[in-house]
Amino acid sequence: MTDDNLPELTPLDPAFITTSRIASALGLLPFVVGAGVLEFAKLLPLGTFLVPVLLAYAFVAYTVPARKYWHWGYDMGTDRLRVVRGYMFYSDTIVPFGRIQHIDVDQGPIDRRYGLAKLTVHTAGNHNSTVALPGLAHADALAMREAIRAAIRQDVL
Amino acid sequence: MNHATEGPIDVTGQEGERLHISGLFVGFVSGLPQLFFPLFAAIFGVRKSDNPALIPIIIAAVLALSLFFRWLGWRRFRYHVGADDIRVEKGILNRTARSIPYDRIQDVSIEQKPLARMMGLSEVKFETGGGDGDDATLRFVTLEEANRLRALIRARKAGLSEAQDTAPMVEAEDAETIFAMDGKRVFILGLYSFSLIIFAVLGGLAQQFDFLLPFDLWDLKRWAGLAQESGMSVNTINGVGIAGQLILAFGAFTSLIFIGFATGVVRTYLREHGFRLTQTSKGFRRQRGLLTLTDVVMPTHRVQAAVVQTGPIRKRRGWHSLKFVSLAQDSKEESNYVAAPLATLDEVWRIAQVAGIHGPYGDEQLRTGAALHWIIQLLLLVPPLLIAMAALVIFADTAFAPTLLLLLLLVFATFMFWCDWRRYRFGLDDQQLYLRRGWWQQRLTLAPQVKVQSIEIAQGPLTRRLGLASLKFGIAGGTLEMIALPLSTAQAIRSAVMEKVAAVDYSAINRSH
């Protein structure tokens, strides 16, 4: 599975587990509320509906983010960025700095609370025109942006 | 004004410049139409209330709220002209900080809509070659600031690369024809463009406008009556015997075929008449058309990949078409630049050579895909088929034997997959990537490795278990995906290509020489 000549991957900031737990918990809350309403409408015997939904909710909001975290990884090379993610649908992308058009550092409200940020690089390709790397410490994301920008400038000179 | 700061800086703080405050007003006024629905909903919500004074209050509240959010957005928006890049920071809750290196800025456009113009404001757009359209827009700054920014960026860009913009603009008429199609060639292409679209068009028109006709088009009895008036009847048709019926059917079929070919030839003549591809100092120049003449220039350095296509019949006669992939759109129906609609392989490679792309030296450098990939796809079809069969027997009370006919689908699919596998080839040499796919419409994509934007190794849940992977190359304006590779091969190809790609910068490969 491991590549012969590629360096070890850097894991994301562990706070990413917490932020994605909060994000999925909030995002899926409407379903639980809906299930609760149906439950109290007494269309089905007590608990047959709400219990499975709550179990699924706990799984998706608690267990899945931790698993996702372990399958993310990145490597910041001297001239390229490698982003690896996914287990079921595994994807391992390399973007050379020399092909990056512009760079975004995004911070949502949850991210800001935990000092995280998402780095997105844009290329001119139709496939992978944006490659996103979430769950970085904000300072790291800024440092990576500076490194990439510096590399682009050096390429030209 | 210009901070020529060195080293990493975080402009999340108070650095950078704000947009012009009057822009708030322009944005607010031009955004009023969007407020129509919220306003309507709010008024609708309070229509039952007894207090008529509520309505103006609601309107004022919605307007004030909109203005408040625009003001917040304005407060949280900063741009910063740095030593090597433009930075834009924005977002009320979601903060985005975008960095656009000067070298990547293709163009700075200044736009003045009427209202903004009255206020002396303008909109500045920084365009890069990025895949998505939304690069960076400053909405709004004063016209002086816009001009200052544009001049500044042009100066910075020029400073970055002196040689880049000094391309010879003096155009000598040294145009050399590299490919042209005479009337006979256009006619042959027309025959290959067999099309029954005219019936779809007529049918569609008839359905749209049948109320205009003085009779009911779909009244079959009336048509039969008309035929009877002219001495025909259903009985006479029945009476001509089986041979006569066959002749009639044959006649109908022949005229259908004839109309199909005629449509193809006419359409092709209209589009391709006088096709001429010339090589000028600016790049390829293509002129064609009978009634609408088109004249399209494609700079050679913009070509990202070449696609050579052929069909099952035209391949036997040695005909191929050549298209160039780029970020530009050729026409409404064709996104790639058509360099030769019908040409022999020799002609195709001669044109491609001009764009710096050479043909494969032979089939031996191209490899077949792992058959396992197609076998998995075939096996994935089996469970749904079995379920469908079971459902038919259980719920529709069908006898078991007829459901076996469904298995014919499987035989058909096997044949299709086999054809696909047999034609599929991928490969690379020290400069280019090759991908051949399709057994009916055959397509060979050739891409110079230095033009690749990104490389992804992807695996699905099943292929991961079996050690297979696909390799997706990001190409500006097109796609190139190699499938059914063993993971180790995919990794080896990626490292080899990456060495070529990372060594050259984007702006260097898309610069005219």
Interface residues (C-beta under 8 A of the other chain):
Chain A: M1 D3 D4 N5 L6 D79 R80 M88 F89 Y90 S91 D92 T93 I94 V95 P96 F97 G98 R99 I100 Q101 H102 I103 D104 V105 D106 Q107 G108 P109 R112 H122 T123 A124 G125 N126 H127 N128 S129 T130 V131 L142 A143 R145 E146 R149 A150 I152 R153 D155 V156 L157
Chain B: G7 P8 D10 D84 D85 G91 L93 N94 R95 T96 A97 R98 S99 I100 P101 D103 R104 T128 G129 G130 G131 D132 D135 A136 L160 S161 L327 V452 Q453 S454 I455 E456 I457 A458 Q459 G460 P461 R464 K472 F473 G474 I475 A476 G477 G478 T479 E481 L487 Q491 R494 S495 M498 V501 A502 A503 V504 D505 Y506 S507 A508
